[in-house]
Every structure is written in structure tokens, then in C-alpha cells.
Amino acid sequence: MALFSFRLPDIGEGIAEAEIVGWHVKVGDRVEEDQPIADMMTDKATVEMESPVAGTVVRLAGEPGQQIAIGSMLVEIETEGEEEAPVAAAAVEKAEAPAPVVPVAVEAGPERSEPVAVVEDKPAVAAPSSASSPVKVEVLASPAVRARAKELGIDLAQVKPSGDHIRHSDLDAFLLYGAGQGYRPAGRSAKRADQEVKVIGLRRRIAENMAASKRAIPHFSYVEEIDVTALEETREQLNANRGDRPKLTMLPLLIVAICRALPDFPMLNARYDDEAGVVTRYGAVHMGIATQTDAGLMVPVIRDAQDRNVWQLAAEIRRLADAARTGKAKSEELSGSTLTLTSLGPLGGVATTPVINRPEVAIIGPNRIIERPVFRGKEVVPAKLMNLSISCDHRVVDGWDAASFVQAVRKLLETPVLLFAD
């Protein structure tokens, strides 16, 4: 019988520590070799750690949210010798004593939040009978409410008024929830208990990155309206003849337009090292695609987006989004972007002011496509319009440059044949 200390291995180049996102085991659990024991996060990649030995868990390094240095103890496991060994006594001594058993409170109804007292078995004291002295309850209600209650067979004495008299909304609530069932008048929502959520893992990284971005970068945003009627017709035609290729959304077409416009605006495809005072303008476009996952926002990267056609971009967007949402994205797929595209799809709203993905200097956000009437000469015709937002780092990008870039993208999107011209 021996005690094995599993130390956190180097799980990423240049990483000094990792955060405990969650445990798959607890003290006292039996684990097998290669069984998952913990999820650790470094940068924006979550790595599942597996036990190198079989045995019984006797010690864990910390709680979710705690940072663990590379090379330090993550889990201690008691391995077996010739006969099965119990959990180490030292670990038992460190374990917290079980909490005393508390009787479970019973609730009488949806609105009753206080626990019912536990009463010892004693002879009940009979309450005085009211049969000989009935109490007449005065009910205040308008003639219309009374007539409706009579038609519905409702005894107004059983209805709780929301104010000084019974209203139609009170009758509606009575019908929904019944008498004495803690109903609430129409227009009100059920009160929910307060909830504390610990900010750990990816959510904490997002919070830190967004705070650093807004604190260090003087943002400015610019929004332009684009007529995408012809672009949407082109997209529909391409999808109708796509064969076994992935279905096109707006994003691949927008990425092509961005890549074609960027050579004239190199200051936008850049990263700013403000500590060194150096701006690096990139020749290749490594496009970050902001992706919503259950764990939070991730930004997988399309490498060399300028070299891909719309079908290749569509396939790569889908592959990276699936990898991010299933937790299978590699560390190198979540870093190194030079410009980020963020889209809320159908929830895109009228306009957005996205936060820059530091150390980049710009982020682009397409908004929802809305069909509205527009003038074509003297005629009013329907058109599909989309606002395109861009936020820039004003230390590196001037407003004129950002506006000129968006106008160049607008020209390409409103004349989609240019997207496919050599």
C-alpha cells in the first residue's frame, strides 16, 4: 500500500499555472487508471486530467476556481498492494465532520416560504366552534365583476383582491391558481430565491479579458447601413447549387469582403503591444470567430482566411464552432487571431458596439437583416438592409480609416459579383 502524489503536468507551452474548473471525483472515491479526475483551464482551453494510477482518492488540491501551479500536487491517491487498503487515516482526519441532520421543512403552498414548525405529539386543544355565530364577509366588487363571477360559478368570498376591491384580473388569477393556492394577480411574476454564482473557469477569463480591454483601450464605434438584397439573392443561388458542401450563411461572404478590403487598410489587421509600444500589421488574416458556448464566449481562429473561398470558410466556421461548443478545440485554435468577427445571428439587433479582443485593434459585428421600403429613383421598393458595426482602438486606428474601410466592405457586399472576381 502506497501514497501516490499526482502532480499537475505541463499542459501548455509557457503556462505557469492552471485553474481548477471542476472535479470528477471526491475524497474517498475509487478511481481506475485513465479515469477522468479533473477539468483544468489554461488560457481558454479546458483540459481533462486523467488518473495515471488506480486507487482511492485521499486528497484534492483545492476547490473549483483555485489556481494550481504546474508541478504542484493535484491529487493524492492511495494505491493498493497485495490487499485492498482503506482510505488513509491522515486524509480521514482532514475531512470535515458530517453536518448534523436537520429536519426538512415542509411548505404549505407556493407562496409560503417559512418552514412549518415540528410539533411534539400532544393532545390537541379544540378551537371554539363558529357554527353558532357565522361571520358575514363583505365583498367589494363592481357589478360587472359580480356578474362574471356568477357566470363562472366563483364564490367572491374565496377570491383574494389585489387591491381594495376584486377586479377581473383577480378572477383570472383565481381561475389559474384556485382558492388558497397562493395565486398571484395577472401581471405579476413569481418571486425567485437569490442565487450566488461563483465566477470561475472560462467565465472568469472572459470577465478579466473584457475588463482589461475596456480599461486599456480607448474604443470608438462606427455603424453603416448596407443593402444586402443582391447579396442575399446570390447566397440563395449558391445554396441551391451547393451539392454536398455546407450551407452558406452571411459570415463566409462577409469574411471574403473583409479580406479583399484589408490590403488597403493594414492598420486594422493588427495587434498592439502597448507595453512594448509596438504595432504589428499582419499580412495574413487570421480571423477570430466569436462563438457562444455553454461555458461562455470563445474565439476560435480561421488561419489564413484570405486564402479560402466561401465554401472552405463555411466548412471551417462550422468545424471550429462545433469544436468550441463540445470542448474539443485545441489551444492553438483559440489564439493568434489578428481581427475578430462577432455575430449574434437572428438576435443581431439594430446596432452593436462590440468590445475589442485585446491585443487586436478592431472587431467587426454584422447585425440583423431587416426588410424595409427604400427609394430606387422615384419608386419605393422592398430591400434587405443590414447595419455593420466596427469598434476600433483609437490609439492605432483613426475614425477616417475605420469609416473608409467599412465603405470599401459595403461596396463589395452591395456588388456581390466583386467577391468572386479575380
Order of alpha helices (4+ residues) and beta strands (2+ residues): beta-beta-beta-beta-beta-beta-beta-beta-alpha-alpha-alpha-alpha-beta-alpha-alpha-beta-beta-beta-beta-beta-beta-alpha-beta-beta-beta-alpha
